[in-house]
């Protein structure tokens, strides 16, 4: 076929390699690295986020979510947007997507595709499972774009 569009992927970047435990209704920063679309993502404006995590207590977590938020950096010179806050009714910021949770007590890998990411940002997870995420969670992002075949 002529003129079709194909998916193009870049190399993954680890944003958090070994996160501390995260209680329910708590926001935790993936603080090992920021993500820069230009320097890290080869100008690819979208991304595939992969969260690996374990929840030891699986009571009532089926189909609950761990939400992903971004804090855009350097939006006005060196000024940044507000960081997400813990708590159900507190400020969360730019919603990126959700990771769906299964009711298993072993490691899970969840994917979230996101489009039109901030140029430079910090990323945060928000635990909405009702249970604690065990320490050792990781968050990675893989650059994504579409291009002509």
N, C-alpha and C positions, 0 to 999 in steps of 0.2 A: 504494500500500500504506500501511497505517497502522502507526504505532508502530515504524518502522524506525530504525536508527542510521546516521548518516552520519559521514564523516571530516571533521575540521576542522583546518586548518593555519594556523600563524602565520607571521611573517616570519623569514627566516633570520638567524642571527647568526654572524659569522666568529670562530672561536676561534683560528685560526692563519692568517695571510695569506701567509707566506713562510718556511716552516720550513727549518732547516739540514739538511744531509744526515744520514741515519740509517743506521748500519751494522747488519748483522744481529745479532740478539739484544740490541738496544739499545732502551731506552725513551726517548722524546722527548716533552716537554711541549708541548702547544698553548698557548703562553704569552702570546698576545696578549689573551686575555680568558677569564674564567670564565663559567659559564652558570648562571643563577639562574632556576628554574622560575617564580617569582612575578614578578620584575621584567623578565626577558627573554622568558619564555614564556607570559605572560598566564594563569598557573595551569594550563597544559596539562602533564600529568605525563609525557608520552612525547615522543620526538623522532626525527627522521630525520637521521642524520649523513651527510655527503658528504665523502669524502676524495679530493682530486685529487693525483696523484703520478706520477713517472716513475722507472723503474728502467732504467738504461742497459744493464746486462748481463742478458740474459734467460735465461741458462743455468739450467735446472732450477727455474724459478719458477712454472710452470703450476699453478694451484690451491693455491698457498701462501697464507698469510694475513698481514695486518697487523691485529693485535688492538687493540681500544680499551678503555682502562681509565679509571675515574673515581677521583678523590680527593675524597671528601666533605669540605666545609669547614663550620666552625661547628657541629659535631655536638653539642658540649657547651660552650655559651657560645661562646668564640672558639677552642676546641680543634678541631683537624682530625684526620682519619685519616692513616695513614702514606702517603707518596708511593710510587708504584710504583718498583721498582728494576730496572736492567738486568741481564741474565744469565738463562740458562735456568732455573736453580733458585732464583732470588731472589724476594722478595715482589713480587706484582703488584697486589694490592688488588682492587677491585670490577670484575669483568669486565663490560663492556657489550655487546660483540659483536665480530664480525670482518668485515674487508673482504677479499673474494676477489680474488686477483691473476691477471692473464693474462700470457702470455709475449710481451709486445710492448714495444718500446723507445720508444714514444711516450706522451704523457700519458694516464693512465687516470683514470676517475671511478668510484668505487665507493660504494655506499650500504649503510648499516646501520641498520635500524630497532631502536629500543630502547624498552623499556617500564619504567615506574616509576623514572625517573631520580632521582638524589639532588637534594634541594632546591637546594643550591648546591654546585658542584663545579668542579675543574680536570680537564682531560682530557688523556690521554696515548696515544700510539700505540706499539706494540711490534712492531718489524720482525722477522717470522719467515719472511722470503722466502728467506734464504740469500744475498741480494745487497744492495747499498747502495741506499737510496732517495735519489734526487738532491735537492739543495737546491731550494727553491721549492714544496714541497708545501703544501697548504691543507687546513684542516678547518673545516667549517661544520655548524651544527645548525639544524634547522627544527622548531619546536614542533608537536606532534601530539596530538590528543585525539579522542574520539568523542562525538557529541551526538545528541539526537533530531532527526529531519528536520523 
